[in-house]
């Protein structure tokens, strides 16, 4: 009889193996499913935003008329007009004036202007497009409610934030009809698409509006470093070749001189150019004429032509005039004061302490101070108590180490200024002091008393006057008390022992500058 309690271990092992395999398959399937559920197969490095199906597009109106509607051909043509024959600008253009005719007539001129942007293609983020309305009678400026303007080269986003700001101006109103068929802005887009990297546009079509209103609205935008203003404008219309050349040359002169005086017969876009010139003045932009031609140059038909010009406005760094010797010395003293001013004030403090306690002059040691403090220099030391003068003594010509000069002048200002009694220990507690470092002297050449006063720079010049053996000196700080030139010179004469009404053509006058280091500015 078979014992049912016996266990078939072989079958049990077989079942266990099957169970493990099944469990493993379940786990693997779960992990694989979890991987697909928790992660997409796409990489974030390939991220592209989804197209907005509700976006509004302003589609090309003159593709195939003013320029090619074939993407490859248009790309090649614009590349040609932007060829390396046209060099980029050293300074970033802030305003461009460019023509808006068919490419066969004016694109060579426009290309020379847009080529100047090539060195700044990654810096320009917003382009304000300003052009006249040719098809819609318009009062003020027409804004676009579109999200994108398109050309055969692709789409360009509008800066909706800036447009919303402009819409607050009663002269700026949404008017999509003014943009629908307008070519003056559209022909600029392929050039911008080719030369810039990532940018948005603010398209503005204007009608009856003053240049000043345009300039006032655009100025805050143009102050942003990443903003470019493109003004679309052709020049004279339907004159013979020679007449057009003469008239367009007059226009060029006005632009080069930043004179916003163009009349409507001089340009299809005179208002926009005048606005650009107002802005150029406000921003101190320098105009450069890039090209000036007419359709007779590109078509050889010279009986009735249209003029085309291109200008760039850039803010070049101002050329600094070389410093005069006096200005250079002042600059050097400022740097010296910045580097060693604290040590000079320390010398004054130690000199004062030694003067009132030991009645001796402090002698700075090279082991205690920087080597530069033992270069020769001239100084004045001024002491004040409760903002009132308490002593002032100085030297006018460098003859010893500046450290020694300051120490000696401090002692004399404290103990030997004959206008005051010697300084006491009690006064030392509330005393403030300053050190004035002096430049060398520069003679003032003048014709008469009036000419002399005109050449003195109030608030800046220290002045020395000499007449025979009489001499007087005022530091520049005296201008704080005597801001009037006439009174300043009268008091200086009194200090020199000269009658304040005295005048002589032989009176010698010198100017100098100082750099002041104050103890209460630490």
C-alpha distance (Angstrom), angle and dihedral (degrees) to the residues before:
residue distance angle dihedral
X1 . . .
X2 3.82 . .
X3 3.83 117.7 .
X4 3.86 107.6 -128.0
X5 3.77 90.6 -162.6
X6 3.75 91.5 70.7
X7 3.87 112.9 106.3
X8 3.76 120.3 -137.1
X9 3.81 97.7 -135.5
X10 3.79 93.7 -178.7
X11 3.80 91.8 60.7
X12 3.79 90.9 43.1
X13 3.80 91.2 55.1
X14 3.78 89.9 49.1
X15 3.80 91.8 52.2
X16 3.80 92.0 48.1
X17 3.82 91.5 52.4
X18 3.82 90.5 50.0
X19 3.81 90.5 48.7
X20 3.82 91.8 51.1
X21 3.81 92.1 49.7
X22 3.81 91.6 48.9
X23 3.80 91.2 47.7
X24 3.79 90.9 49.0
X25 3.80 91.0 51.4
X26 3.79 90.4 50.1
X27 3.82 91.5 50.1
X28 3.82 92.9 47.5
X29 3.79 92.0 48.0
X30 3.78 90.8 48.4
X31 3.80 93.0 50.3
X32 3.78 91.1 47.7
X33 3.81 91.9 48.3
X34 3.81 91.7 46.0
X35 3.79 90.3 51.1
X36 3.79 91.5 54.1
X37 3.79 93.2 43.0
X38 3.84 95.3 48.4
X39 3.84 98.2 40.9
X40 3.79 136.0 39.5
X41 3.79 119.4 -138.2
X42 3.84 91.4 -124.2
X43 3.80 122.9 95.5
X44 3.80 121.5 -128.9
X45 3.79 88.2 -134.5
X46 3.80 86.4 69.5
X47 3.80 93.9 49.7
X48 3.80 117.6 146.1
X49 3.82 123.1 173.5
X50 3.77 115.8 -114.7
X51 3.74 118.5 -104.8
X52 3.76 114.5 -99.8
X53 3.78 103.8 -122.1
X54 3.81 90.3 -162.8
X55 3.83 95.4 52.0
X56 3.80 117.5 127.7
X57 3.79 117.0 -130.8
X58 3.78 131.0 -161.4
X59 3.81 101.5 -150.0
X60 3.83 126.2 -153.3
X61 3.79 115.7 -78.0
X62 3.82 101.2 -176.8
X63 3.82 103.4 31.7
X64 3.80 104.8 131.1
X65 3.82 90.5 24.5
X66 3.80 108.4 55.8
X67 3.80 95.3 16.5
X68 3.80 138.1 3.1
X69 3.80 119.2 -69.5
X70 3.81 91.0 -155.8
X71 3.80 109.2 97.6
X72 3.82 97.2 -145.6
X73 3.79 93.6 44.8
X74 3.79 93.4 46.5
X75 3.80 91.0 48.1
X76 3.80 90.3 52.3
X77 3.81 94.0 46.1
X78 3.79 94.7 50.3
X79 3.80 90.2 45.8
X80 3.80 87.9 54.7
X81 3.81 92.5 51.7
X82 3.82 89.3 49.1
X83 3.80 92.1 48.3
X84 3.78 123.1 149.5
X85 3.80 89.0 -101.6
X86 3.80 85.2 82.8
X87 3.78 110.0 66.5
X88 3.78 124.3 -143.5
X89 3.79 121.8 -113.4
X90 3.81 124.2 -97.2
X91 3.81 89.7 -142.2
X92 3.79 125.4 46.2
X93 3.82 112.6 -99.2
X94 3.81 111.6 -126.4
X95 3.83 96.5 -177.6
X96 3.80 130.7 26.6
X97 3.81 125.1 -170.8
X98 3.82 109.3 -158.9
X99 3.84 137.0 167.0
X100 3.80 124.2 -108.0
X101 3.82 105.8 -154.6
X102 3.80 127.7 117.5
X103 3.77 112.2 -58.6
X104 3.80 94.5 -113.7
X105 3.80 88.6 62.4
X106 3.80 107.6 34.9
X107 3.82 111.4 8.3
X108 3.80 92.7 94.1
X109 3.81 88.1 60.3
X110 3.80 94.2 43.4
X111 3.82 90.9 47.7
X112 3.80 91.5 58.0
X113 3.79 89.5 55.5
X114 3.79 96.2 45.6
X115 3.81 90.9 47.3
X116 3.80 87.2 67.5
X117 3.81 88.1 68.7
X118 3.80 94.5 60.3
X119 3.81 95.2 94.3
X120 3.81 90.2 52.3
X121 3.81 101.3 41.8
X122 3.81 93.3 124.9
X123 3.82 95.6 43.9
X124 3.81 101.4 56.6
X125 3.82 109.6 83.8
X126 3.79 103.5 160.4
X127 3.80 128.2 40.0
X128 3.79 119.3 -166.8
X129 3.81 108.2 -154.6
X130 3.79 114.1 -157.6
X131 3.78 120.8 -176.0
X132 3.81 141.0 149.3
X133 3.77 122.7 -100.9
X134 3.82 111.9 -112.1
X135 3.81 101.8 175.6
X136 3.81 108.6 28.6
X137 3.79 126.0 58.3
X138 3.77 102.9 -126.3
X139 3.79 137.3 -179.0
X140 3.77 112.0 -156.4
X141 3.80 121.4 -13.7
X142 3.79 128.9 -34.4
X143 3.82 118.2 -137.4
X144 3.80 124.3 -162.2
X145 3.81 124.3 -126.9
X146 3.82 91.7 -161.7
X147 3.78 120.8 118.2
X148 3.79 94.0 -147.2
X149 3.81 140.0 19.3
X150 3.80 112.4 -149.1
X151 3.80 137.1 -156.1
X152 3.81 130.6 171.4
X153 3.82 85.6 -87.4
X154 3.80 93.3 61.0
X155 3.78 140.6 -91.7
X156 3.80 132.6 -43.9
X157 3.80 121.9 -155.8
X158 3.80 120.9 -129.2
X159 3.80 119.4 -130.0
X160 3.79 97.9 -117.4
X161 3.80 93.7 -177.1
X162 3.80 94.5 58.6
X163 3.80 91.4 42.5
X164 3.82 89.7 53.3
X165 3.80 89.5 52.5
X166 3.80 92.0 50.8
X167 3.81 90.6 48.1
X168 3.81 88.2 67.0
X169 3.80 87.4 69.0
X170 3.83 109.2 87.7
X171 3.83 89.9 -139.2
X172 3.82 90.9 59.7
X173 3.82 116.1 70.4
X174 3.79 135.2 163.9
X175 3.78 108.5 -100.0
X176 3.79 113.5 160.6
X177 3.80 91.5 175.0
X178 3.81 90.1 65.6
X179 3.82 89.1 57.6
X180 3.79 100.2 40.0
X181 3.83 98.8 83.2
X182 3.81 99.5 13.4
X183 3.81 115.0 127.0
X184 3.82 101.7 -178.7
X185 3.81 92.1 83.1
X186 3.79 99.2 28.6
X187 3.81 95.8 62.3
X188 3.82 89.7 57.8
X189 3.79 94.7 57.7
X190 3.84 100.7 76.9
X191 3.81 90.1 53.1
X192 3.79 91.5 50.9
X193 3.81 91.1 46.9
X194 3.79 91.0 53.5
X195 3.79 99.4 44.2
X196 3.83 104.7 35.6
X197 3.78 128.4 62.1
X198 3.81 112.2 -153.6
X199 3.77 117.2 1.3
X200 3.79 146.0 136.2
X201 3.78 129.1 -141.6
X202 3.79 136.1 -135.1
X203 3.84 105.0 -158.7
X204 3.80 114.3 -158.3
X205 3.80 122.5 -177.2
X206 3.81 112.6 -171.2
X207 3.77 134.1 -162.7
X208 3.80 126.5 165.1
X209 3.80 102.5 3.6
X210 3.80 135.5 120.6
X211 3.80 121.7 -106.4
X212 3.80 89.7 -126.1
X213 3.82 92.4 58.1
X214 3.80 89.8 51.1
X215 3.80 91.9 47.3
X216 3.81 94.0 47.8
X217 3.80 91.5 52.5
X218 3.80 95.7 44.9
X219 3.82 99.2 41.9
X220 3.85 96.9 80.1
X221 3.81 88.8 50.7
X222 3.79 94.4 46.9
X223 3.79 90.9 53.8
X224 3.80 88.5 69.9
X225 3.83 108.4 95.4
X226 3.82 94.3 -134.4
X227 3.80 95.4 54.5
X228 3.81 127.1 101.8
X229 3.81 125.9 -171.4
X230 3.82 115.5 -149.1
X231 3.80 113.0 -166.7
X232 3.80 113.1 -162.8
X233 3.81 113.7 -150.6
X234 3.77 140.1 143.4
X235 3.81 119.0 -155.4
X236 3.81 132.0 -133.5
X237 3.82 118.8 -7.3
X238 3.82 133.0 -138.5
X239 3.78 102.3 -13.1
X240 3.76 123.7 131.7
X241 3.79 116.4 -90.2
X242 3.83 98.4 -97.0
X243 3.82 94.7 43.7
X244 3.81 90.4 49.5
X245 3.79 91.4 50.4
X246 3.80 91.6 52.2
X247 3.81 94.6 46.3
X248 3.82 94.0 44.7
X249 3.80 90.3 49.3
X250 3.81 88.4 57.2
X251 3.80 88.6 51.4
X252 3.80 90.8 50.0
X253 3.80 90.5 52.5
X254 3.79 91.7 53.5
X255 3.81 90.9 49.5
X256 3.80 93.4 47.0
X257 3.80 90.1 50.3
X258 3.83 92.8 46.6
X259 3.81 91.2 -121.6
X260 3.84 111.2 152.6
X261 3.81 92.7 -152.5
X262 3.81 103.8 114.6
X263 3.80 115.2 140.2
X264 3.79 122.9 -144.8
X265 3.81 94.6 -106.5
X266 3.80 89.4 59.4
X267 3.77 96.2 60.6
X268 3.78 144.8 10.0
X269 3.78 88.0 -129.8
X270 3.81 101.9 32.3
X271 3.81 91.1 141.0
X272 3.79 91.7 54.2
X273 3.81 92.8 47.1
X274 3.81 91.6 49.1
X275 3.81 89.3 50.2
X276 3.80 89.1 50.9
X277 3.80 91.0 51.8
X278 3.81 91.8 50.4
X279 3.81 88.7 51.3
X280 3.79 91.7 46.5
X281 3.80 90.3 55.6
X282 3.78 92.2 47.4
X283 3.80 91.2 50.6
X284 3.83 96.8 38.1
X285 3.80 91.1 -121.5
X286 3.77 120.9 170.4
X287 3.85 116.9 -131.8
X288 3.80 121.6 -136.9
X289 3.80 122.8 -171.1
X290 3.80 107.4 -135.7
X291 3.80 101.9 176.2
X292 3.80 140.2 -10.6
X293 3.81 119.5 -171.4
X294 3.79 140.1 128.7
X295 3.78 135.5 -136.7
X296 3.81 89.1 -91.7
X297 3.80 87.6 70.5
X298 3.80 93.9 54.2
X299 3.81 102.1 32.7
X300 3.83 101.9 28.0
X301 3.82 89.0 -133.3
X302 3.80 102.2 124.8
X303 3.77 106.1 168.9
X304 3.80 95.7 83.7
X305 3.78 116.8 14.3
X306 3.80 141.9 169.3
X307 3.81 120.9 -136.6
X308 3.81 124.7 -128.8
X309 3.80 127.9 -168.4
X310 3.78 137.0 171.2
X311 3.80 128.3 -158.1
X312 3.77 135.2 176.1
X313 3.80 125.2 -154.7
X314 3.77 116.9 -155.7
X315 3.77 136.8 170.9
X316 3.78 103.4 -129.0
X317 3.82 117.5 -171.2
X318 3.76 110.0 -94.4
X319 3.77 114.4 -106.7
X320 3.77 107.7 -113.7
X321 3.75 117.0 -134.1
X322 3.81 112.1 -128.1
X323 3.78 112.1 -96.6
X324 3.78 118.4 -104.9
X325 3.79 116.2 -119.5
X326 3.81 89.7 -103.0
X327 3.81 92.6 50.8
X328 3.80 92.2 46.0
X329 3.81 91.5 50.7
X330 3.80 90.0 48.9
X331 3.79 90.5 51.8
X332 3.80 90.3 48.8
X333 3.80 91.4 50.3
X334 3.81 90.9 50.8
X335 3.77 89.5 56.1
X336 3.80 91.4 45.5
X337 3.81 90.4 50.8
X338 3.79 90.9 48.8
X339 3.81 91.5 52.1
X340 3.82 101.2 37.7
X341 3.82 106.1 16.0
X342 3.80 94.0 106.8
X343 3.79 91.7 53.5
X344 3.81 91.1 50.4
X345 3.80 90.6 51.8
X346 3.80 88.6 49.5
X347 3.81 89.1 54.0
X348 3.83 89.6 52.5
X349 3.82 91.6 49.7
X350 3.81 93.0 49.4
X351 3.80 91.1 44.2
X352 3.81 91.6 52.8
X353 3.79 92.3 49.4
X354 3.80 92.8 49.5
X355 3.82 91.5 44.6
X356 3.82 96.8 54.0
X357 3.82 96.6 37.5
X358 3.82 102.2 37.5
X359 3.82 103.1 13.3
X360 3.79 88.0 -129.0
X361 3.78 135.7 122.0
X362 3.77 116.2 -107.4
X363 3.81 114.0 -124.4
X364 3.84 113.3 -153.2
X365 3.81 114.0 -138.5
X366 3.80 124.6 -139.7
X367 3.79 90.0 -130.7
X368 3.84 90.1 62.3
X369 3.80 101.0 44.9
X370 3.79 141.2 44.0
X371 3.79 116.4 -85.7
X372 3.84 90.9 -119.6
X373 3.82 89.4 67.1
X374 3.77 88.1 69.0
X375 3.79 93.3 62.1
X376 3.81 112.4 108.1
X377 3.78 117.7 -92.5
X378 3.80 144.3 152.5
X379 3.79 122.9 -124.0
X380 3.79 146.3 169.7
X381 3.80 121.4 -144.9
X382 3.80 115.6 -153.9
X383 3.81 123.6 -166.6
X384 3.80 123.8 -163.2
X385 3.79 134.2 -174.3
X386 3.80 117.1 -165.9
X387 3.84 88.3 -11.8
X388 3.81 90.2 -58.4
X389 3.79 122.0 118.3
X390 3.83 111.4 -98.1
X391 3.79 100.1 170.9
X392 3.79 141.3 -22.2
X393 3.79 127.5 -172.6
X394 3.78 131.1 158.3
X395 3.75 151.0 153.0
X396 3.78 125.4 -114.0
X397 3.81 102.4 -161.9
X398 3.83 123.7 50.5
X399 3.82 108.4 -116.1
X400 3.81 105.5 145.4
X401 3.80 143.0 19.4
X402 3.81 111.7 -52.3
X403 3.81 89.5 -128.4
X404 3.81 90.7 56.9
X405 3.81 92.0 41.6
X406 3.81 92.3 54.2
X407 3.80 92.2 46.1
X408 3.83 93.3 51.4
X409 3.80 93.8 44.0
X410 3.79 90.0 50.0
X411 3.79 91.8 54.3
X412 3.79 92.6 47.6
X413 3.83 93.3 46.6
X414 3.80 89.9 51.2
X415 3.79 100.4 40.6
X416 3.81 111.3 14.7
X417 3.82 109.1 37.3
X418 3.82 98.6 121.1
X419 3.82 91.4 -149.0
X420 3.82 90.5 68.0
X421 3.77 140.6 37.5
X422 3.81 117.3 -107.8
X423 3.79 114.7 -74.9
X424 3.82 116.6 -99.4
X425 3.78 131.5 -144.4
X426 3.79 90.2 -113.3
X427 3.83 92.4 55.3
X428 3.77 91.1 50.0
X429 3.82 91.1 71.5
X430 3.81 95.0 67.0
X431 3.79 99.6 28.8
X432 3.80 122.9 125.3
X433 3.77 123.0 -164.8
X434 3.78 144.0 -177.9
X435 3.78 139.1 -162.4
X436 3.81 120.4 -140.8
X437 3.80 115.9 -160.1
X438 3.80 112.5 -153.1
X439 3.78 131.9 -143.8
X440 3.76 120.3 -146.3
X441 3.81 119.3 -84.9
X442 3.79 128.4 -91.1
X443 3.82 120.4 -161.5
X444 3.81 116.2 -125.8
X445 3.79 110.3 -135.5
X446 3.79 110.5 -152.4
X447 3.83 140.7 165.0
X448 3.80 101.1 -146.0
X449 3.80 142.6 -18.2
X450 3.80 93.3 -77.0
X451 3.79 91.9 49.5
X452 3.81 90.3 49.4
X453 3.80 92.8 54.3
X454 3.81 90.9 48.6
X455 3.81 90.6 55.6
X456 3.81 96.6 48.7
X457 3.81 112.1 93.7
X458 3.78 107.9 -140.6
X459 3.79 114.3 -139.1
X460 3.80 92.3 16.1
X461 3.79 112.2 54.2
X462 3.75 126.4 74.2
X463 3.81 107.4 -151.0
X464 3.81 134.3 -148.2
X465 3.80 121.8 -172.6
X466 3.79 125.7 -167.8
X467 3.77 130.8 -171.9
X468 3.77 113.1 171.0
X469 3.81 107.1 -52.3
X470 3.80 93.6 -18.8
X471 3.79 118.0 99.0
X472 3.80 137.6 172.1
X473 3.80 132.5 -174.2
X474 3.79 132.7 -166.5
X475 3.78 122.4 -173.1
X476 3.83 117.2 -135.3
X477 3.81 88.0 -107.0
X478 3.83 89.0 70.7
X479 3.82 88.1 73.0
X480 3.82 86.9 75.0
X481 3.80 88.7 67.1
X482 3.82 98.3 31.1
X483 3.81 107.5 34.0
X484 3.83 93.9 160.1
X485 3.81 112.3 89.4
X486 3.81 95.2 -145.2
X487 3.80 92.9 50.5
X488 3.80 91.1 43.4
X489 3.81 91.3 56.5
X490 3.84 93.2 44.0
X491 3.80 92.0 54.1
X492 3.80 91.1 44.8
X493 3.81 89.7 54.6
X494 3.80 90.0 50.3
X495 3.79 89.8 51.6
X496 3.82 89.1 51.7
X497 3.82 90.7 50.7
X498 3.80 92.9 -107.9
X499 3.80 126.3 132.4
X500 3.86 106.4 -101.7
X501 3.82 90.9 -129.8
X502 3.80 92.7 49.2
X503 3.79 117.5 118.0
X504 3.77 132.2 178.7
X505 3.78 131.8 167.2
X506 3.83 85.5 -136.8
X507 3.80 93.2 62.3
X508 3.81 106.4 122.4
X509 3.79 115.8 -142.5
X510 3.80 127.2 -172.4
X511 3.76 132.7 -176.8
X512 3.79 129.3 -150.1
X513 3.79 137.9 167.7
X514 3.77 132.6 -131.5
X515 3.76 137.3 -157.1
X516 3.80 110.3 -148.2
X517 3.81 125.6 -150.3
X518 3.82 113.8 -165.4
X519 3.79 128.0 -160.0
X520 3.81 93.4 -146.4
X521 3.82 92.8 57.0
X522 3.81 94.9 66.1
